[in-house]
């Protein structure tokens, strides 16, 4: 049965739509025109592309199929701004997004405005049914993901410039770790993790159905591992000790010359969105691959927590210990489907499920994550070699 949306719910989503879409525009306000097409590596995308892709999402999955009379942007625009949705049509090669000087930023912003006007008209005049409202919410959550990606990708691009440009001297930074590290003892047992559909609220498809796990007793650290601890690891030859590393990680250390976290420089400096800055010893160490996090945990005579251990500890101690808003935290869990997972039909079903291979799970959120986008059951994921995301680690031990 199709349920119609109450006007107050549509009004609330209308307000949220305006705020999220405006936030993307605010993120490019410190940038120069040349910055908008900057793509430092194949895994990253230019800021202009992020603005276009998030608009493409709303147009392709909402306006084109559900708004009679809507005139979409003609080819090759859909091809340029499709990311990985094979069922939605052809795609421009990802490594070549930085070559797209056209369409211009003014054309992209004009397109965004036209899409926004139509979405607001839809919400205000004749609210869509519940199913389409959920799809609009998915589009907003998707845009918030790209807001974080935009800053991650920009940091990667800027750090390749010898000028070491700053995005903004007011850019956020993760809070320092205060006091001595302590351990939270957890009893273990049969636990539930994942999103409970009975409680409502948004979640991505990979967060459900809710799962049951058996956990043995364990302890988890109250704080994230710091720069000072990473410096001690380096001084002790951590990047030269093969015994600490997984075989694939050790191969990357040798091939790519890893000897410190990404964006670390000599003389105690670290490249950030504020430009080159003195490294703070008590700040949580960030921009680590899973291989580096796992080796560092081993050197510290501990291990990475599983995602079930992380979620249960965060649920038990929700008001402390930087579960959210500091860094994404690597876990020991490979990214795969929960039992009973079913992707949505059609192209939108490619959102998360198609990546459930060769990735590791991160939990929490980072200082770059938009406010309100985090939640307990969120499952982020990256390949174990990736270092450009703001990821660190929290230790665990068996009891």
Secondary structure, 3 states (H helix, E strand, C coil): CCCECCHHHHHHHHHHHHHHHHHHHHHCCCCCHHHHHCCCCCCCCCHHHHHHHHHHHHHHHHHHHHCCCCCCCCCCHHHHHCCCCHHHCCCCCHHHHHHCCCCCHHHHHHHHHHHHHHHHHHHHHCCCEHHHHHHHHHHHHHHHHHHHHHHHHHHHHHHCCCCCCCCCCCCCCCCECCCCCCEEEECCEEEEECCCHHHCCCCCHHHCCCEEEEECCEEEEEEECEHHHHHHHHHCCHHHCHHHCCHHHHHHHHHHCCCCCCCEECCCEEEECCEEEECCCCEECCCCCHHHHHHHHHHCCCEECCHHHHHHHHHHCCCCCCCCCECEEEEEEECCCCCCCCCCCCHHHHCCHHHCCCCEEEEECECCCCCCCCCCCCCEEECCCCCCCCEECEEEEEC
